[in-house]
Amino acid sequence: MSIVEMRVPTIGESITEVTLSAWLVADGDTVKLDDPICEFESDKATLEFPAEAEGKIIYVASEGDDLEIGALVAKIDTSVSAGASTDTPLADKPSTEKAAPEKSPQPTSGSDHAAGHPSPAAAKDMREKGISADQVQGTGRGGRITQSDVQLATSQATHKVPTDHQPSTPAAPAAPSTPKRQIDPSQRTERVEKMSRMRRTIAKRLVSAKNNTAMLTTFNEVDLSAVMALRKEHQEAFVKKYGIKLGFMSLFAKACAAALMEMPDVNAFIDGTNVVYHDYVDISIAISTPNGLVVPPLRNVESKGYHEIELEIKELAEKARNGNLSLEEMTGGTFTITNGGIFGSMLSTPILNEPQSAILGMHNIIQRPVAVDGEVVIRPMMYLALSYDHRIID
């Protein structure tokens, strides 16, 4: 028997530990070289871990384990080829949760182990919505179930239930493998759940920003009449030319980029007793995901067109919500914009995204009466909040 040890690889300079968020193959499965065997959740992103040899997988770590860089994850018995029968190992497998979705594909190839397995974000949605893997068609790489797949399955189920309570499909059993938790109001129950690595990292960084910076927030209100008129005038031609709508985010990002080039202190950060200035503007855009808030940067916003910004924001948002952002896409940024207005909030004090020195909070646009030239008129108004490090910005 020849054994290859699979250990947590070096992922990035600042990452010393990861969480094994999901196994993509069953204990005892046979895999080929470079087949993804599990997913790691790091401080910044979810990463697939490929097999380093062909053979039979032997679990060492378990889902949910926190593993340091270099820790043993699994072993591969290379004396078992990927074409060999896996009936015996699968029969010995204690958990059927991972093996069940793989009954439909042929187990003769290690390339389809991801089929039927949800990403961590999709798995969370499935638990909350009470959906099992056999009710969802995976469209991700290798048949992986993504969040959009879960949303589609939920939407289809919602439309089917009112008109047809007795589906004719074999997948009719409404009792999913992970049923929705029923709460009995007469029982005072509690439960403990481990925080995700991303949530732990977010918590740590937010507290660090509050404790290690002289953070101050200044509020202003803006009349968006001209901006809304500009969008209305050019929207149709913009969509026709670029295939995407002209949103508020690209307009605010370009305005911020122009201001940051004129005010380099706001685009800088403190490093010990030095101040590091940038001759470019990389604006981090806060994106809400089921796992937490991520802030991937748009690079060189000062030299990008509005359509480039809109397309890049859309791409990053889709990757973020599907858990597909790479470490490179999560690294950097000289300034941050967060839009709480999408949740209906009128005012907030955004927290700095260290080591950056400032963050702009956008909010809900409300039709409000304001005084203009001695008259009361109704205008689309928004409160803007700029939080900044008072050590460098006065």
C-alpha positions as CSV (number, residue, x, y, z in Angstrom):
1,M,0.0,0.0,0.0
2,S,1.3,3.4,-1.0
3,I,-0.1,6.4,0.9
4,V,0.0,10.1,-0.1
5,E,-0.7,12.5,2.7
6,M,-3.0,15.5,1.8
7,R,-2.1,18.5,3.9
8,V,-3.5,22.1,4.1
9,P,-1.4,24.1,1.5
10,T,-0.1,27.6,1.9
11,I,-2.9,29.8,0.8
12,G,-1.7,33.4,1.4
13,E,0.7,35.3,3.5
14,S,-1.9,36.4,6.1
15,I,-3.8,33.1,6.3
16,T,-2.6,30.7,9.0
17,E,-5.7,28.6,9.5
18,V,-8.7,27.4,7.5
19,T,-11.9,25.6,8.2
20,L,-12.8,22.4,6.3
21,S,-16.3,23.5,5.3
22,A,-17.4,20.6,3.1
23,W,-16.2,17.2,1.8
24,L,-16.8,16.9,-2.0
25,V,-16.1,13.1,-2.0
26,A,-17.2,10.3,0.3
27,D,-14.8,8.5,2.6
28,G,-13.5,5.6,0.6
29,D,-14.2,7.1,-2.9
30,T,-11.6,6.8,-5.6
31,V,-10.5,10.0,-7.2
32,K,-8.2,11.1,-10.0
33,L,-5.3,13.6,-9.9
34,D,-6.6,17.2,-9.4
35,D,-10.2,16.1,-8.6
36,P,-11.5,18.5,-5.9
37,I,-11.9,16.5,-2.7
38,C,-13.0,19.2,-0.2
39,E,-13.6,22.9,0.3
40,F,-11.7,25.1,2.7
41,E,-13.1,28.3,4.1
42,S,-10.4,30.9,4.7
43,D,-10.6,34.4,6.2
44,K,-11.4,35.8,2.7
45,A,-12.8,33.1,0.5
46,T,-13.9,29.5,0.0
47,L,-11.3,27.4,-1.9
48,E,-11.4,23.9,-3.4
49,F,-8.6,21.4,-2.5
50,P,-7.6,19.2,-5.4
51,A,-6.3,15.6,-5.0
52,E,-2.5,15.3,-5.3
53,A,-2.7,11.7,-6.6
54,E,-5.0,9.0,-7.9
55,G,-6.5,6.5,-5.5
56,K,-8.8,6.0,-2.6
57,I,-9.6,8.8,-0.2
58,I,-9.2,8.1,3.6
59,Y,-10.7,10.9,5.8
60,V,-8.5,12.3,8.6
61,A,-10.2,15.6,9.3
62,S,-13.9,16.2,9.6
63,E,-16.2,18.9,8.3
64,G,-16.1,21.9,10.6
65,D,-12.6,21.3,11.8
66,D,-10.3,24.3,12.1
67,L,-6.9,23.3,10.5
68,E,-3.6,25.1,10.6
69,I,-1.5,25.4,7.4
70,G,0.3,22.0,6.9
71,A,-2.3,20.0,9.0
72,L,-3.2,16.6,7.7
73,V,-6.6,16.6,5.9
74,A,-6.8,13.1,4.3
75,K,-4.7,10.3,2.9
76,I,-4.9,8.8,-0.6
77,D,-4.2,5.1,-1.1
78,T,-2.6,5.0,-4.5
79,S,-2.8,1.2,-4.8
80,V,-6.5,1.7,-5.6
81,S,-7.1,3.1,-9.1
82,A,-9.9,5.5,-10.0
83,G,-11.5,2.9,-12.2
84,A,-11.8,0.3,-9.4
85,S,-15.1,-0.6,-7.8
86,T,-15.8,1.4,-4.6
87,D,-18.8,-0.8,-3.4
88,T,-17.0,-2.0,-0.3
89,P,-15.6,1.4,0.9
90,L,-19.0,3.0,0.3
91,A,-20.8,0.3,2.2
92,D,-18.5,1.0,5.2
93,K,-19.1,4.7,5.1
94,P,-20.8,5.8,8.3
95,S,-22.6,8.8,6.8
96,T,-24.9,8.6,3.8
97,E,-25.5,12.4,3.5
98,K,-22.6,12.8,1.0
99,A,-23.0,9.5,-0.8
100,A,-26.7,9.8,-1.5
101,P,-26.5,12.5,-4.2
102,E,-23.9,10.4,-6.1
103,K,-26.3,7.4,-6.8
104,S,-27.4,8.8,-10.1
105,P,-24.0,9.4,-11.8
106,Q,-21.8,6.4,-12.6
107,P,-19.1,6.1,-9.9
108,T,-16.5,4.9,-12.3
109,S,-15.0,8.3,-12.8
110,G,-13.6,10.7,-10.2
111,S,-14.4,13.8,-12.2
112,D,-18.1,13.9,-11.1
113,H,-17.6,13.8,-7.3
114,A,-18.8,17.4,-7.0
115,A,-22.2,16.5,-8.7
116,G,-25.1,16.9,-6.3
117,H,-23.0,18.5,-3.6
118,P,-23.9,22.1,-2.5
119,S,-21.4,24.9,-2.0
120,P,-21.3,26.0,1.7
121,A,-23.5,29.0,0.9
122,A,-26.0,26.8,-1.0
123,A,-26.0,24.3,1.8
124,K,-27.0,27.0,4.3
125,D,-29.8,28.1,2.0
126,M,-31.0,24.5,1.6
127,R,-31.1,24.0,5.4
128,E,-33.0,27.2,5.9
129,K,-35.5,26.5,3.1
130,G,-35.9,22.8,4.0
131,I,-34.7,21.6,0.6
132,S,-32.8,18.3,0.0
133,A,-30.1,17.8,-2.6
134,D,-32.2,15.6,-4.8
135,Q,-34.7,18.4,-5.3
136,V,-32.0,20.7,-6.8
137,Q,-30.3,20.5,-10.2
138,G,-26.7,21.5,-9.9
139,T,-25.4,23.8,-12.6
140,G,-22.0,24.7,-11.1
141,R,-18.7,23.2,-12.0
142,G,-18.9,19.4,-12.1
143,G,-22.6,19.5,-11.2
144,R,-22.1,21.4,-8.0
145,I,-25.2,23.0,-6.5
146,T,-24.9,26.8,-6.3
147,Q,-27.0,29.4,-4.5
148,S,-28.8,30.3,-7.8
149,D,-29.7,26.6,-8.2
150,V,-31.3,26.6,-4.7
151,Q,-33.2,29.9,-5.5
152,L,-34.5,28.4,-8.7
153,A,-35.7,25.2,-7.0
154,T,-37.4,27.3,-4.3
155,S,-39.1,29.4,-6.9
156,Q,-40.3,26.4,-8.9
157,A,-41.6,24.8,-5.7
158,T,-43.5,27.9,-4.7
159,H,-45.2,28.1,-8.1
160,K,-46.1,24.5,-8.1
161,V,-47.6,24.1,-4.6
162,P,-50.7,26.4,-4.9
163,T,-51.9,24.8,-8.2
164,D,-50.9,21.2,-7.7
165,H,-50.7,19.7,-4.2
166,Q,-50.0,16.2,-5.6
167,P,-47.0,16.4,-7.9
168,S,-46.7,13.6,-10.4
169,T,-42.9,13.5,-10.2
170,P,-41.2,10.8,-8.2
171,A,-39.5,13.4,-6.1
172,A,-42.8,14.2,-4.4
173,P,-41.9,13.3,-0.8
174,A,-42.0,16.6,1.0
175,A,-39.9,15.4,3.9
176,P,-36.4,16.7,3.1
177,S,-33.3,15.1,4.6
178,T,-32.8,18.3,6.6
179,P,-36.3,19.4,7.5
180,K,-37.0,23.0,8.5
181,R,-36.7,23.4,12.2
182,Q,-40.0,23.7,13.9
183,I,-40.1,26.1,16.9
184,D,-42.5,25.2,19.7
185,P,-43.4,28.5,21.4
186,S,-44.2,26.6,24.6
187,Q,-40.6,25.4,24.9
188,R,-37.7,27.7,25.9
189,T,-35.0,26.0,23.9
190,E,-31.5,27.2,23.0
191,R,-28.9,26.0,20.5
192,V,-25.2,26.6,19.9
193,E,-23.8,26.9,16.4
194,K,-20.2,27.5,15.5
195,M,-19.5,30.8,13.8
196,S,-18.2,30.5,10.2
197,R,-14.6,31.5,9.7
198,M,-15.7,34.5,7.6
199,R,-18.0,35.7,10.3
200,R,-15.3,35.3,12.9
201,T,-12.9,37.3,10.7
202,I,-15.4,40.0,10.1
203,A,-16.0,40.3,13.9
204,K,-12.3,40.5,14.6
205,R,-11.6,43.1,12.0
206,L,-14.6,45.3,13.0
207,V,-13.5,45.4,16.6
208,S,-9.9,46.0,15.5
209,A,-11.0,49.0,13.4
210,K,-13.0,50.4,16.3
211,N,-10.2,50.0,18.8
212,N,-7.2,50.9,16.7
213,T,-8.4,54.0,14.7
214,A,-9.6,57.4,15.7
215,M,-12.8,56.9,13.8
216,L,-15.2,59.8,13.2
217,T,-18.3,60.0,10.9
218,T,-19.5,63.1,9.1
219,F,-23.0,63.3,7.5
220,N,-24.2,65.2,4.5
221,E,-27.3,65.2,2.5
222,V,-27.4,65.3,-1.3
223,D,-30.1,66.2,-3.8
224,L,-30.0,63.5,-6.5
225,S,-32.4,65.2,-8.9
226,A,-29.6,65.8,-11.5
227,V,-28.2,62.3,-11.1
228,M,-31.7,60.7,-11.6
229,A,-32.3,63.0,-14.6
230,L,-29.0,62.0,-16.1
231,R,-29.7,58.3,-15.7
232,K,-33.2,58.7,-17.2
233,E,-31.8,60.6,-20.2
234,H,-29.0,58.1,-21.0
235,Q,-30.3,54.8,-19.6
236,E,-31.9,53.4,-22.8
237,A,-28.8,54.2,-25.0
238,F,-26.5,52.9,-22.2
239,V,-28.3,49.5,-22.0
240,K,-28.4,49.2,-25.8
241,K,-24.7,49.8,-26.1
242,Y,-23.3,47.9,-23.1
243,G,-26.0,45.5,-22.1
244,I,-26.2,46.7,-18.5
245,K,-28.0,49.4,-16.7
246,L,-26.3,52.6,-15.5
247,G,-26.6,52.4,-11.7
248,F,-25.9,54.7,-8.8
249,M,-22.8,52.8,-7.7
250,S,-20.8,53.6,-10.8
251,L,-21.7,57.3,-10.6
252,F,-20.7,57.4,-7.0
253,A,-17.5,55.4,-7.6
254,K,-16.4,57.8,-10.3
255,A,-17.2,60.8,-8.2
256,C,-15.2,59.3,-5.3
257,A,-12.3,58.5,-7.5
258,A,-12.1,62.1,-8.8
259,A,-12.3,63.4,-5.2
260,L,-9.7,60.9,-3.9
261,M,-7.2,61.9,-6.6
262,E,-7.6,65.5,-5.5
263,M,-7.4,64.6,-1.7
264,P,-4.6,62.0,-1.4
265,D,-4.9,61.9,2.4
266,V,-8.3,60.2,2.2
267,N,-6.8,57.7,-0.2
268,A,-3.9,56.9,2.0
269,F,-3.3,54.8,5.2
270,I,-1.1,54.9,8.2
271,D,1.7,52.4,8.5
272,G,3.4,52.8,11.9
273,T,4.9,56.3,11.8
274,N,4.6,56.6,8.0
275,V,1.7,57.5,5.7
276,V,1.4,55.4,2.5
277,Y,-0.1,57.3,-0.4
278,H,-1.5,55.8,-3.6
279,D,-1.5,57.4,-7.1
280,Y,-4.4,55.2,-8.1
281,V,-7.9,54.5,-6.7
282,D,-9.0,51.0,-5.9
283,I,-12.5,51.2,-4.4
284,S,-13.7,48.2,-2.4
285,I,-17.5,47.6,-2.8
286,A,-19.3,46.1,0.2
287,I,-21.4,43.1,-1.0
288,S,-23.7,41.2,1.4
289,T,-23.6,37.4,1.1
290,P,-25.2,34.6,3.2
291,N,-21.8,34.1,4.8
292,G,-21.2,37.7,5.7
293,L,-20.0,41.0,4.2
294,V,-17.2,40.9,1.6
295,V,-15.4,44.0,0.1
296,P,-13.7,43.0,-3.2
297,P,-12.0,46.0,-4.8
298,L,-12.5,47.6,-8.2
299,R,-9.0,48.4,-9.4
300,N,-8.0,51.7,-11.1
301,V,-11.5,53.2,-10.9
302,E,-10.1,56.6,-11.9
303,S,-9.3,55.3,-15.4
304,K,-12.4,53.0,-15.9
305,G,-15.6,53.9,-17.8
306,Y,-19.0,53.7,-16.2
307,H,-19.9,50.5,-18.1
308,E,-16.7,48.8,-17.0
309,I,-17.5,49.6,-13.4
310,E,-21.1,48.3,-13.7
311,L,-20.0,45.1,-15.4
312,E,-17.3,44.4,-12.9
313,I,-19.5,45.1,-9.9
314,K,-22.1,42.6,-11.3
315,E,-19.4,40.0,-11.9
316,L,-17.9,40.4,-8.4
317,A,-21.4,40.3,-6.8
318,E,-22.3,37.1,-8.5
319,K,-19.0,35.5,-7.5
320,A,-19.3,36.7,-4.0
321,R,-22.8,35.2,-3.5
322,N,-21.8,31.9,-5.1
323,G,-18.6,31.8,-2.9
324,N,-16.3,31.9,-6.0
325,L,-14.2,35.0,-5.2
326,S,-10.5,34.3,-5.4
327,L,-8.0,35.6,-2.8
328,E,-6.6,38.0,-5.4
329,E,-10.1,39.4,-6.0
330,M,-10.5,39.9,-2.2
331,T,-7.2,41.7,-1.6
332,G,-6.4,45.4,-1.7
333,G,-8.5,48.5,-1.9
334,T,-7.7,52.1,-1.0
335,F,-11.3,53.3,-0.1
336,T,-14.6,51.6,0.4
337,I,-18.2,52.3,-0.5
338,T,-21.1,50.6,1.2
339,N,-24.8,51.0,0.2
340,G,-27.1,50.4,3.1
341,G,-29.9,51.9,1.1
342,I,-30.6,48.6,-0.6
343,F,-31.9,47.5,2.9
344,G,-34.0,50.6,3.3
345,S,-31.7,52.3,5.9
346,M,-31.7,56.1,6.0
347,L,-28.7,56.6,8.2
348,S,-25.7,54.6,9.5
349,T,-22.1,55.0,10.7
350,P,-20.0,52.6,8.5
351,I,-16.9,51.1,10.2
352,L,-13.5,51.5,8.5
353,N,-12.1,48.7,6.4
354,E,-8.6,48.5,7.8
355,P,-6.0,49.6,6.8
356,Q,-8.0,52.1,4.7
357,S,-8.6,55.5,6.2
358,A,-12.2,56.2,4.9
359,I,-15.4,54.6,3.9
360,L,-18.5,56.2,2.3
361,G,-22.0,55.0,3.3
362,M,-24.8,55.5,0.8
363,H,-28.4,55.3,2.0
364,N,-32.0,55.2,0.9
365,I,-33.3,57.8,-1.5
366,I,-36.4,59.5,0.0
367,Q,-38.7,62.0,-1.6
368,R,-38.5,64.8,1.0
369,P,-39.6,68.5,1.2
370,V,-36.6,70.8,1.1
371,A,-36.1,74.5,0.8
372,V,-34.8,75.7,-2.6
373,D,-34.5,79.4,-3.3
374,G,-37.0,80.2,-0.6
375,E,-39.6,77.7,-1.7
376,V,-40.4,74.2,-0.4
377,V,-40.1,71.6,-3.1
378,I,-40.0,67.8,-3.2
379,R,-36.7,66.3,-4.1
380,P,-35.0,62.9,-4.0
381,M,-32.7,63.2,-1.1
382,M,-30.0,60.8,0.3
383,Y,-27.9,61.0,3.4
384,L,-24.2,60.3,2.9
385,A,-22.0,59.2,5.8
386,L,-18.2,59.4,5.6
387,S,-16.4,57.5,8.3
388,Y,-12.7,58.3,8.5
389,D,-9.6,58.0,10.6
390,H,-9.1,61.3,12.3
391,R,-5.4,60.6,12.8
392,I,-4.8,61.3,9.1
393,I,-8.0,63.2,8.0
394,D,-9.0,66.4,9.6
